[in-house]
């Protein structure tokens, strides 16, 4: 049972006075701490634990093995286990079609909702939302949770967020916030271009935290009557207290890091690197990719046909600490991301924290972190020639490359330092709890 009573205590952590409010923060994830994804939650988790008394992780699914966490917190699996029960489709139709919320959604977005694919998705969405609502109401009752000392925070804006909003309809004292990133934010990334229950959620949630200014502007333009609910709260990465080294042996070293999927356009990246190699056969190149996915074998086959002057490697999925160690122990001249879609990539923040300049496509919030000062911003739909010429700029002018390295590190310190960003975010949460 979690204590409902609020109290204050202070202790020293690394010379810093940490105040614990003994509040309950329920953090809803997709699978974390299971599986390989959502690594960036680890950094935020440390700050949440420092500022609040109890952090309870609630994954929606259990996939893969449980990984070590950077700080001891409670993990509750009852929602994930509840979600594994059978009979989803039948129950989905029965619950969804009788819902007043669904009827309101149809009246507001008739064209989108009546698309067959959307309608099937919306019924399933609402079913899982209702299951989440029932779970949280039972959890509050069974564990004697003091609502006034608790906040429910979903890391992604999806069915669980909707479920918490439905629970809030039963108890208005429930406080709900959510982060939005990319696929859970931009309707244009879906076919048809539709995400369920946006108006209903935004009207009833306490706050939506966007990780980019692009995301906040997107929401404010579409829901201008609710603009005050949309708050910019950038993610961040820790200070590595170190910088990656540029190559000193004449080799040009490129790093990329992402899940391997079509949207990351790694095939296009290979073509750009190929074009660079063919134009500069006397330049020795090494490209390494961190990340895995179902398309890896075909990418490895494509990479095997690169010119002999280009070495390559697929390092697979690495634990966060292993990624940090890679930056510390390997020269890196440029980080590159040619994704078709992004929110605001943590991988770019990580590269900049080590003083590595970045080449990236102008999609989502990426133009907020990559500029001509600290890297090169590619068109949103670049050609292999665009990529090749961007790479050339780093090999043709070492003075410019070193200046971009310095600015890359500075941009991280000013805008993406986890300590300042998450301290500010925790303050937002404390203000919501104090209402």
MIMISE-768771 format. One record per residue (C-alpha): x, y, z; residue in one letter; residue number from 1. Coordinates in steps of 0.001 Angstrom, whole numbers, plus 500000, padded with zeros to 6 digits. Example, Ala and Ser with C-alpha at 12.3 -4.5 7.8 and 13.67 -1.06 7.14 Angstrom:
<pts>
pt u:512300&v:495500&w:507800&residuo:A&num:1
pt u:513670&v:498940&w:507140&residuo:S&num:2
</pts>
This chain:
<pts>
pt u:500000&v:500000&w:500000&residuo:X&num:1
pt u:501268&v:503454&w:499134&residuo:X&num:2
pt u:501201&v:506133&w:501820&residuo:X&num:3
pt u:498644&v:508789&w:501065&residuo:X&num:4
pt u:499731&v:511337&w:503589&residuo:X&num:5
pt u:502051&v:514069&w:502391&residuo:X&num:6
pt u:505269&v:514827&w:504215&residuo:X&num:7
pt u:508567&v:516547&w:503537&residuo:X&num:8
pt u:512064&v:515273&w:504069&residuo:X&num:9
pt u:515477&v:516472&w:502952&residuo:X&num:10
pt u:518731&v:514705&w:502311&residuo:X&num:11
pt u:522022&v:515323&w:500581&residuo:X&num:12
pt u:522606&v:513691&w:497199&residuo:X&num:13
pt u:525987&v:514450&w:495629&residuo:X&num:14
pt u:526142&v:517773&w:497452&residuo:X&num:15
pt u:522640&v:518756&w:496279&residuo:X&num:16
pt u:519780&v:519206&w:498742&residuo:X&num:17
pt u:516954&v:517007&w:497508&residuo:X&num:18
pt u:513407&v:517656&w:498720&residuo:X&num:19
pt u:511021&v:514749&w:498662&residuo:X&num:20
pt u:507345&v:515667&w:498758&residuo:X&num:21
pt u:506239&v:512055&w:499268&residuo:X&num:22
pt u:503833&v:512367&w:496372&residuo:X&num:23
pt u:502825&v:509529&w:494069&residuo:X&num:24
pt u:503840&v:509748&w:490407&residuo:X&num:25
pt u:502328&v:506991&w:488267&residuo:X&num:26
pt u:504373&v:506822&w:485054&residuo:X&num:27
pt u:502688&v:504832&w:482280&residuo:X&num:28
pt u:505064&v:503460&w:479644&residuo:X&num:29
pt u:504672&v:501235&w:476604&residuo:X&num:30
pt u:506937&v:498405&w:477777&residuo:X&num:31
pt u:509692&v:499987&w:479896&residuo:X&num:32
pt u:511418&v:498557&w:481940&residuo:X&num:33
pt u:510884&v:495522&w:479701&residuo:X&num:34
pt u:512351&v:495046&w:476239&residuo:X&num:35
pt u:514827&v:497327&w:474477&residuo:X&num:36
pt u:512851&v:500504&w:473760&residuo:X&num:37
pt u:512158&v:503765&w:475608&residuo:X&num:38
pt u:515766&v:504028&w:476807&residuo:X&num:39
pt u:515413&v:507780&w:477267&residuo:X&num:40
pt u:512955&v:507240&w:480137&residuo:X&num:41
pt u:515910&v:506178&w:482271&residuo:X&num:42
pt u:517336&v:509690&w:482457&residuo:X&num:43
pt u:514008&v:511274&w:483356&residuo:X&num:44
pt u:513313&v:508596&w:485936&residuo:X&num:45
pt u:516324&v:509612&w:487995&residuo:X&num:46
pt u:515045&v:513188&w:488280&residuo:X&num:47
pt u:511473&v:512154&w:489082&residuo:X&num:48
pt u:512767&v:509941&w:491878&residuo:X&num:49
pt u:514876&v:512748&w:493308&residuo:X&num:50
pt u:512008&v:515224&w:493442&residuo:X&num:51
pt u:509074&v:513024&w:494478&residuo:X&num:52
pt u:508528&v:510397&w:497119&residuo:X&num:53
pt u:507119&v:507517&w:495081&residuo:X&num:54
pt u:507461&v:506732&w:491383&residuo:X&num:55
pt u:505400&v:503784&w:490188&residuo:X&num:56
pt u:506114&v:502504&w:486668&residuo:X&num:57
pt u:503093&v:500997&w:484925&residuo:X&num:58
pt u:503948&v:499377&w:481553&residuo:X&num:59
pt u:501088&v:498611&w:479179&residuo:X&num:60
pt u:502811&v:495507&w:477823&residuo:X&num:61
pt u:505404&v:493013&w:478997&residuo:X&num:62
pt u:507783&v:492313&w:476120&residuo:X&num:63
pt u:511238&v:490814&w:476443&residuo:X&num:64
pt u:513251&v:490641&w:479638&residuo:X&num:65
pt u:513284&v:493167&w:482431&residuo:X&num:66
pt u:516331&v:495404&w:482346&residuo:X&num:67
pt u:518129&v:497099&w:485249&residuo:X&num:68
pt u:516856&v:500565&w:486113&residuo:X&num:69
pt u:519048&v:503528&w:487111&residuo:X&num:70
pt u:517109&v:504100&w:490328&residuo:X&num:71
pt u:514955&v:501792&w:492452&residuo:X&num:72
pt u:511265&v:502383&w:491815&residuo:X&num:73
pt u:508143&v:500275&w:492096&residuo:X&num:74
pt u:506954&v:498489&w:488944&residuo:X&num:75
pt u:503310&v:497482&w:488765&residuo:X&num:76
pt u:502376&v:494902&w:486124&residuo:X&num:77
pt u:498672&v:494579&w:486860&residuo:X&num:78
pt u:497583&v:496767&w:483927&residuo:X&num:79
pt u:499754&v:494817&w:481471&residuo:X&num:80
pt u:498518&v:491479&w:482793&residuo:X&num:81
pt u:494915&v:492661&w:482701&residuo:X&num:82
pt u:495387&v:493637&w:479069&residuo:X&num:83
pt u:496393&v:490120&w:478044&residuo:X&num:84
pt u:492916&v:488659&w:478451&residuo:X&num:85
pt u:491151&v:487269&w:475376&residuo:X&num:86
pt u:487952&v:488308&w:473621&residuo:X&num:87
pt u:489099&v:491782&w:472627&residuo:X&num:88
pt u:487252&v:492162&w:469346&residuo:X&num:89
pt u:483835&v:491095&w:470629&residuo:X&num:90
pt u:484083&v:493186&w:473772&residuo:X&num:91
pt u:485499&v:496078&w:471769&residuo:X&num:92
pt u:482452&v:496322&w:469547&residuo:X&num:93
pt u:480021&v:495942&w:472457&residuo:X&num:94
pt u:481644&v:498596&w:474608&residuo:X&num:95
pt u:482559&v:501041&w:471882&residuo:X&num:96
pt u:479295&v:501173&w:469982&residuo:X&num:97
pt u:477352&v:501986&w:473148&residuo:X&num:98
pt u:479677&v:504802&w:474178&residuo:X&num:99
pt u:478489&v:508406&w:474336&residuo:X&num:100
pt u:482083&v:509494&w:473798&residuo:X&num:101
pt u:482183&v:507590&w:470526&residuo:X&num:102
pt u:478983&v:509257&w:469309&residuo:X&num:103
pt u:480478&v:512661&w:470071&residuo:X&num:104
pt u:483623&v:511749&w:468161&residuo:X&num:105
pt u:481611&v:510688&w:465136&residuo:X&num:106
pt u:479734&v:513973&w:465153&residuo:X&num:107
pt u:482973&v:515989&w:465336&residuo:X&num:108
pt u:485051&v:513990&w:462822&residuo:X&num:109
pt u:482523&v:512177&w:460608&residuo:X&num:110
pt u:484721&v:511890&w:457522&residuo:X&num:111
pt u:487712&v:510496&w:459427&residuo:X&num:112
pt u:485764&v:508235&w:461762&residuo:X&num:113
pt u:483606&v:506650&w:459088&residuo:X&num:114
pt u:486639&v:505419&w:457185&residuo:X&num:115
pt u:486541&v:501640&w:457731&residuo:X&num:116
pt u:490110&v:501383&w:459029&residuo:X&num:117
pt u:489599&v:504302&w:461395&residuo:X&num:118
pt u:486343&v:502945&w:462741&residuo:X&num:119
pt u:487868&v:499563&w:463543&residuo:X&num:120
pt u:490833&v:501272&w:465191&residuo:X&num:121
pt u:488657&v:503630&w:467200&residuo:X&num:122
pt u:486573&v:500784&w:468631&residuo:X&num:123
pt u:489695&v:498956&w:469732&residuo:X&num:124
pt u:491153&v:502212&w:471074&residuo:X&num:125
pt u:488094&v:502922&w:473179&residuo:X&num:126
pt u:487954&v:499364&w:474443&residuo:X&num:127
pt u:491513&v:499550&w:475783&residuo:X&num:128
pt u:490754&v:502991&w:477202&residuo:X&num:129
pt u:487779&v:501590&w:479116&residuo:X&num:130
pt u:489925&v:498745&w:480437&residuo:X&num:131
pt u:492514&v:501308&w:481570&residuo:X&num:132
pt u:489792&v:503395&w:483228&residuo:X&num:133
pt u:488490&v:500397&w:485148&residuo:X&num:134
pt u:492009&v:499439&w:486165&residuo:X&num:135
pt u:492924&v:502855&w:487552&residuo:X&num:136
pt u:489647&v:503277&w:489463&residuo:X&num:137
pt u:490094&v:499838&w:491039&residuo:X&num:138
pt u:493753&v:500519&w:491761&residuo:X&num:139
pt u:492961&v:503772&w:493535&residuo:X&num:140
pt u:490295&v:502092&w:495636&residuo:X&num:141
pt u:492195&v:498882&w:496411&residuo:X&num:142
pt u:495403&v:500681&w:497400&residuo:X&num:143
pt u:493758&v:503586&w:499243&residuo:X&num:144
pt u:495535&v:506129&w:497044&residuo:X&num:145
pt u:495185&v:509745&w:498103&residuo:X&num:146
pt u:494241&v:511440&w:494842&residuo:X&num:147
pt u:495312&v:514840&w:496130&residuo:X&num:148
pt u:498876&v:513521&w:496477&residuo:X&num:149
pt u:499008&v:511676&w:493152&residuo:X&num:150
pt u:499547&v:512483&w:489500&residuo:X&num:151
pt u:499038&v:510107&w:486570&residuo:X&num:152
pt u:501559&v:510690&w:483798&residuo:X&num:153
pt u:501510&v:508866&w:480464&residuo:X&num:154
pt u:504728&v:508943&w:478493&residuo:X&num:155
pt u:502818&v:508521&w:475219&residuo:X&num:156
pt u:499452&v:509961&w:474261&residuo:X&num:157
pt u:497369&v:506877&w:473557&residuo:X&num:158
pt u:494697&v:504539&w:474893&residuo:X&num:159
pt u:495922&v:504655&w:478485&residuo:X&num:160
pt u:495751&v:508456&w:478455&residuo:X&num:161
pt u:492171&v:508224&w:477235&residuo:X&num:162
pt u:491415&v:505722&w:480002&residuo:X&num:163
pt u:492769&v:508063&w:482652&residuo:X&num:164
pt u:490628&v:510875&w:481248&residuo:X&num:165
pt u:487573&v:508623&w:481498&residuo:X&num:166
pt u:488531&v:507882&w:485122&residuo:X&num:167
pt u:488855&v:511620&w:485701&residuo:X&num:168
pt u:485242&v:511872&w:484546&residuo:X&num:169
pt u:484329&v:509647&w:487499&residuo:X&num:170
pt u:486562&v:511548&w:489930&residuo:X&num:171
pt u:487451&v:515103&w:488929&residuo:X&num:172
pt u:490285&v:515213&w:491484&residuo:X&num:173
pt u:492381&v:512797&w:489393&residuo:X&num:174
pt u:495276&v:514692&w:487794&residuo:X&num:175
pt u:496409&v:513518&w:484347&residuo:X&num:176
pt u:499284&v:514718&w:482154&residuo:X&num:177
pt u:500915&v:513267&w:479053&residuo:X&num:178
pt u:503972&v:513723&w:476860&residuo:X&num:179
pt u:503588&v:513707&w:473090&residuo:X&num:180
pt u:506419&v:512908&w:470728&residuo:X&num:181
pt u:505811&v:512156&w:467051&residuo:X&num:182
pt u:503568&v:509310&w:465939&residuo:X&num:183
pt u:501260&v:510027&w:468880&residuo:X&num:184
pt u:501077&v:513709&w:467889&residuo:X&num:185
pt u:501059&v:514276&w:464125&residuo:X&num:186
pt u:497918&v:513025&w:462396&residuo:X&num:187
pt u:499615&v:513282&w:458998&residuo:X&num:188
pt u:501765&v:510288&w:459890&residuo:X&num:189
pt u:498752&v:507999&w:459761&residuo:X&num:190
pt u:496574&v:506616&w:456973&residuo:X&num:191
pt u:493934&v:507935&w:457113&residuo:X&num:192
pt u:495203&v:511118&w:458767&residuo:X&num:193
pt u:493394&v:510701&w:462031&residuo:X&num:194
pt u:494110&v:510101&w:465745&residuo:X&num:195
pt u:491149&v:509253&w:467994&residuo:X&num:196
pt u:489525&v:511466&w:470606&residuo:X&num:197
pt u:491986&v:514367&w:470447&residuo:X&num:198
pt u:489415&v:517042&w:471309&residuo:X&num:199
pt u:487927&v:515026&w:474159&residuo:X&num:200
pt u:491346&v:514303&w:475652&residuo:X&num:201
pt u:492664&v:517840&w:475336&residuo:X&num:202
pt u:489552&v:519366&w:476889&residuo:X&num:203
pt u:489784&v:517167&w:479966&residuo:X&num:204
pt u:493493&v:516604&w:480572&residuo:X&num:205
pt u:495454&v:518819&w:482951&residuo:X&num:206
pt u:498401&v:519379&w:480594&residuo:X&num:207
pt u:500015&v:518068&w:477431&residuo:X&num:208
pt u:503819&v:518356&w:477341&residuo:X&num:209
pt u:505359&v:518527&w:473873&residuo:X&num:210
pt u:509024&v:517692&w:473362&residuo:X&num:211
pt u:509446&v:520300&w:470623&residuo:X&num:212
pt u:508229&v:523774&w:469781&residuo:X&num:213
pt u:507097&v:522360&w:466459&residuo:X&num:214
pt u:504796&v:519982&w:468327&residuo:X&num:215
pt u:503383&v:522710&w:470545&residuo:X&num:216
pt u:502733&v:524999&w:467578&residuo:X&num:217
pt u:501061&v:522119&w:465737&residuo:X&num:218
pt u:498610&v:521555&w:468596&residuo:X&num:219
pt u:497956&v:525242&w:469226&residuo:X&num:220
pt u:497100&v:525779&w:465566&residuo:X&num:221
pt u:494548&v:522953&w:465619&residuo:X&num:222
pt u:493118&v:523436&w:469101&residuo:X&num:223
pt u:493595&v:527156&w:469650&residuo:X&num:224
pt u:490925&v:527342&w:472325&residuo:X&num:225
pt u:493038&v:525000&w:474445&residuo:X&num:226
pt u:496440&v:526589&w:473838&residuo:X&num:227
pt u:497251&v:527040&w:477530&residuo:X&num:228
pt u:497193&v:523280&w:478048&residuo:X&num:229
pt u:500075&v:522696&w:475634&residuo:X&num:230
pt u:503440&v:523194&w:477336&residuo:X&num:231
pt u:506897&v:522867&w:475808&residuo:X&num:232
pt u:509022&v:520497&w:477888&residuo:X&num:233
pt u:512085&v:519292&w:476045&residuo:X&num:234
pt u:513731&v:515995&w:476810&residuo:X&num:235
pt u:517400&v:515982&w:477717&residuo:X&num:236
pt u:520474&v:513868&w:478208&residuo:X&num:237
pt u:523050&v:513833&w:480967&residuo:X&num:238
pt u:526360&v:515638&w:480823&residuo:X&num:239
pt u:528908&v:512973&w:479847&residuo:X&num:240
pt u:531682&v:515171&w:481283&residuo:X&num:241
pt u:533629&v:514248&w:478176&residuo:X&num:242
pt u:533747&v:514902&w:474458&residuo:X&num:243
pt u:534127&v:512508&w:471557&residuo:X&num:244
pt u:537357&v:512892&w:469592&residuo:X&num:245
pt u:537551&v:513746&w:465907&residuo:X&num:246
pt u:539567&v:511396&w:463747&residuo:X&num:247
pt u:543284&v:512128&w:463633&residuo:X&num:248
pt u:544394&v:509354&w:461272&residuo:X&num:249
pt u:542894&v:510610&w:458010&residuo:X&num:250
pt u:539857&v:508345&w:458187&residuo:X&num:251
pt u:536377&v:509913&w:458098&residuo:X&num:252
pt u:534047&v:508332&w:460668&residuo:X&num:253
pt u:530253&v:508518&w:460472&residuo:X&num:254
pt u:527812&v:507326&w:463151&residuo:X&num:255
pt u:524057&v:506759&w:462990&residuo:X&num:256
pt u:521751&v:505438&w:465685&residuo:X&num:257
pt u:518124&v:504377&w:465318&residuo:X&num:258
pt u:515741&v:501474&w:465197&residuo:X&num:259
pt u:515918&v:499893&w:461764&residuo:X&num:260
pt u:512619&v:500625&w:460022&residuo:X&num:261
pt u:511563&v:502109&w:456667&residuo:X&num:262
pt u:510835&v:505525&w:458194&residuo:X&num:263
pt u:514519&v:505865&w:459187&residuo:X&num:264
pt u:515534&v:505594&w:455492&residuo:X&num:265
pt u:518819&v:503833&w:456197&residuo:X&num:266
pt u:518811&v:502534&w:452637&residuo:X&num:267
pt u:518898&v:506150&w:451468&residuo:X&num:268
pt u:521766&v:506817&w:453884&residuo:X&num:269
pt u:523721&v:503938&w:452368&residuo:X&num:270
pt u:523171&v:505412&w:448904&residuo:X&num:271
pt u:524413&v:508800&w:450098&residuo:X&num:272
pt u:527524&v:507245&w:451644&residuo:X&num:273
pt u:528065&v:505253&w:448430&residuo:X&num:274
pt u:527901&v:508425&w:446339&residuo:X&num:275
pt u:530393&v:510125&w:448658&residuo:X&num:276
pt u:532746&v:507149&w:448399&residuo:X&num:277
pt u:532574&v:507086&w:444602&residuo:X&num:278
pt u:533339&v:510805&w:444429&residuo:X&num:279
pt u:536220&v:510517&w:446890&residuo:X&num:280
pt u:537802&v:507098&w:446332&residuo:X&num:281
pt u:540992&v:508168&w:448118&residuo:X&num:282
pt u:539152&v:509029&w:451349&residuo:X&num:283
pt u:538953&v:506202&w:453846&residuo:X&num:284
pt u:535471&v:506095&w:455411&residuo:X&num:285
pt u:534011&v:504170&w:458330&residuo:X&num:286
pt u:530267&v:504085&w:458992&residuo:X&num:287
pt u:528838&v:502446&w:462100&residuo:X&num:288
pt u:525146&v:502044&w:462923&residuo:X&num:289
pt u:523748&v:501486&w:466414&residuo:X&num:290
pt u:520317&v:499864&w:466452&residuo:X&num:291
pt u:518499&v:496817&w:465215&residuo:X&num:292
pt u:515258&v:495911&w:463517&residuo:X&num:293
pt u:513582&v:493583&w:461023&residuo:X&num:294
pt u:515235&v:495194&w:457996&residuo:X&num:295
pt u:518798&v:494682&w:459163&residuo:X&num:296
pt u:519706&v:491804&w:456847&residuo:X&num:297
pt u:518688&v:493685&w:453701&residuo:X&num:298
pt u:520645&v:496749&w:454831&residuo:X&num:299
pt u:523715&v:494648&w:455492&residuo:X&num:300
pt u:523403&v:493232&w:451983&residuo:X&num:301
pt u:523177&v:496750&w:450521&residuo:X&num:302
pt u:526149&v:497896&w:452616&residuo:X&num:303
pt u:528208&v:494943&w:451386&residuo:X&num:304
pt u:528185&v:496538&w:447923&residuo:X&num:305
pt u:529704&v:499831&w:449116&residuo:X&num:306
pt u:533081&v:500808&w:447589&residuo:X&num:307
pt u:536139&v:499169&w:449127&residuo:X&num:308
pt u:537193&v:502491&w:450652&residuo:X&num:309
pt u:534179&v:502336&w:452979&residuo:X&num:310
pt u:534156&v:500157&w:456069&residuo:X&num:311
pt u:530847&v:499597&w:457832&residuo:X&num:312
pt u:529442&v:497899&w:460900&residuo:X&num:313
pt u:526042&v:497149&w:462424&residuo:X&num:314
pt u:526482&v:497208&w:466179&residuo:X&num:315
pt u:522923&v:496140&w:467015&residuo:X&num:316
pt u:520960&v:497332&w:470015&residuo:X&num:317
pt u:523230&v:498686&w:472742&residuo:X&num:318
pt u:522397&v:499488&w:476345&residuo:X&num:319
pt u:522499&v:503198&w:477106&residuo:X&num:320
pt u:525787&v:502917&w:478968&residuo:X&num:321
pt u:527320&v:501046&w:476042&residuo:X&num:322
pt u:526300&v:503882&w:473712&residuo:X&num:323
pt u:527944&v:506383&w:476057&residuo:X&num:324
pt u:531080&v:504235&w:476199&residuo:X&num:325
pt u:531166&v:504068&w:472404&residuo:X&num:326
pt u:531247&v:507871&w:472173&residuo:X&num:327
pt u:534001&v:508013&w:474767&residuo:X&num:328
pt u:536229&v:505404&w:473184&residuo:X&num:329
pt u:535799&v:505892&w:469420&residuo:X&num:330
pt u:536589&v:508883&w:467206&residuo:X&num:331
pt u:533419&v:510247&w:465572&residuo:X&num:332
pt u:533441&v:512992&w:462968&residuo:X&num:333
pt u:529733&v:513364&w:462284&residuo:X&num:334
pt u:526397&v:511923&w:463398&residuo:X&num:335
pt u:523726&v:511528&w:460727&residuo:X&num:336
pt u:519950&v:511021&w:460757&residuo:X&num:337
pt u:517947&v:510940&w:457511&residuo:X&num:338
pt u:514547&v:509973&w:458970&residuo:X&num:339
pt u:511365&v:510685&w:457098&residuo:X&num:340
pt u:509605&v:511594&w:460370&residuo:X&num:341
pt u:510789&v:512596&w:463836&residuo:X&num:342
pt u:509616&v:514218&w:467030&residuo:X&num:343
pt u:512917&v:515554&w:468337&residuo:X&num:344
pt u:515536&v:512788&w:468401&residuo:X&num:345
pt u:517230&v:511965&w:471700&residuo:X&num:346
pt u:520001&v:510367&w:469625&residuo:X&num:347
pt u:520883&v:513828&w:468295&residuo:X&num:348
pt u:520899&v:515275&w:471827&residuo:X&num:349
pt u:523306&v:512515&w:472822&residuo:X&num:350
pt u:525628&v:513229&w:469904&residuo:X&num:351
pt u:525649&v:516945&w:470707&residuo:X&num:352
pt u:526360&v:516304&w:474382&residuo:X&num:353
pt u:529641&v:514761&w:473196&residuo:X&num:354
pt u:530364&v:517670&w:470871&residuo:X&num:355
pt u:529657&v:515729&w:467671&residuo:X&num:356
pt u:528201&v:517786&w:464794&residuo:X&num:357
pt u:525028&v:516490&w:463163&residuo:X&num:358
pt u:523620&v:516084&w:459660&residuo:X&num:359
pt u:519842&v:515580&w:459774&residuo:X&num:360
pt u:516664&v:516029&w:457779&residuo:X&num:361
pt u:514400&v:519023&w:458395&residuo:X&num:362
pt u:511457&v:517046&w:459779&residuo:X&num:363
pt u:509425&v:517429&w:462984&residuo:X&num:364
pt u:511361&v:519268&w:465671&residuo:X&num:365
pt u:514792&v:518490&w:464198&residuo:X&num:366
pt u:515339&v:522059&w:462859&residuo:X&num:367
pt u:515183&v:523215&w:466497&residuo:X&num:368
pt u:518293&v:521231&w:467403&residuo:X&num:369
pt u:520292&v:521076&w:464143&residuo:X&num:370
pt u:521386&v:524338&w:462526&residuo:X&num:371
pt u:524148&v:525504&w:460222&residuo:X&num:372
pt u:526096&v:526479&w:463358&residuo:X&num:373
pt u:526315&v:522955&w:464739&residuo:X&num:374
pt u:525767&v:520791&w:461665&residuo:X&num:375
pt u:523898&v:520665&w:458384&residuo:X&num:376
pt u:520135&v:520549&w:457929&residuo:X&num:377
pt u:519144&v:518466&w:454913&residuo:X&num:378
pt u:515876&v:518872&w:453003&residuo:X&num:379
pt u:513014&v:516807&w:454406&residuo:X&num:380
pt u:513287&v:514494&w:451405&residuo:X&num:381
pt u:516990&v:514518&w:450518&residuo:X&num:382
pt u:518660&v:512812&w:447581&residuo:X&num:383
pt u:521831&v:510710&w:447852&residuo:X&num:384
pt u:523594&v:513724&w:446303&residuo:X&num:385
pt u:522359&v:515977&w:449143&residuo:X&num:386
pt u:523750&v:513530&w:451696&residuo:X&num:387
pt u:527039&v:513158&w:449830&residuo:X&num:388
pt u:527581&v:516919&w:449622&residuo:X&num:389
pt u:526788&v:517344&w:453326&residuo:X&num:390
pt u:529415&v:514722&w:454162&residuo:X&num:391
pt u:531889&v:516480&w:451860&residuo:X&num:392
pt u:531607&v:519692&w:453854&residuo:X&num:393
pt u:533071&v:517907&w:456867&residuo:X&num:394
pt u:536045&v:516507&w:454987&residuo:X&num:395
pt u:536880&v:519617&w:452988&residuo:X&num:396
pt u:537187&v:522145&w:455821&residuo:X&num:397
pt u:538582&v:520946&w:459156&residuo:X&num:398
pt u:538354&v:524415&w:460707&residuo:X&num:399
pt u:534641&v:524531&w:459971&residuo:X&num:400
pt u:534210&v:520999&w:461325&residuo:X&num:401
pt u:535916&v:521920&w:464609&residuo:X&num:402
pt u:533761&v:525047&w:464950&residuo:X&num:403
pt u:530613&v:522970&w:464489&residuo:X&num:404
pt u:531831&v:520542&w:467170&residuo:X&num:405
pt u:532140&v:523393&w:469643&residuo:X&num:406
pt u:528685&v:524740&w:468785&residuo:X&num:407
pt u:527166&v:521275&w:469002&residuo:X&num:408
pt u:528298&v:520873&w:472597&residuo:X&num:409
pt u:527139&v:524420&w:473414&residuo:X&num:410
pt u:523668&v:523777&w:471985&residuo:X&num:411
pt u:523313&v:520697&w:474184&residuo:X&num:412
pt u:524335&v:522669&w:477269&residuo:X&num:413
pt u:521921&v:525530&w:476583&residuo:X&num:414
pt u:518872&v:523529&w:475471&residuo:X&num:415
pt u:519097&v:519788&w:476108&residuo:X&num:416
pt u:520867&v:519347&w:479442&residuo:X&num:417
pt u:518769&v:516793&w:481337&residuo:X&num:418
pt u:519357&v:518417&w:484691&residuo:X&num:419
pt u:517859&v:521794&w:483790&residuo:X&num:420
pt u:515100&v:520379&w:481557&residuo:X&num:421
pt u:513855&v:517751&w:484003&residuo:X&num:422
pt u:514114&v:520029&w:487028&residuo:X&num:423
pt u:511810&v:522402&w:485148&residuo:X&num:424
pt u:509483&v:519530&w:484228&residuo:X&num:425
pt u:509305&v:518349&w:487840&residuo:X&num:426
pt u:508382&v:521888&w:488837&residuo:X&num:427
pt u:505475&v:521786&w:486362&residuo:X&num:428
pt u:504261&v:518558&w:487955&residuo:X&num:429
pt u:504561&v:519981&w:491451&residuo:X&num:430
pt u:502479&v:522990&w:490416&residuo:X&num:431
pt u:499757&v:520719&w:489025&residuo:X&num:432
pt u:499729&v:518713&w:492264&residuo:X&num:433
pt u:499431&v:521919&w:494287&residuo:X&num:434
pt u:496224&v:523011&w:492500&residuo:X&num:435
</pts>
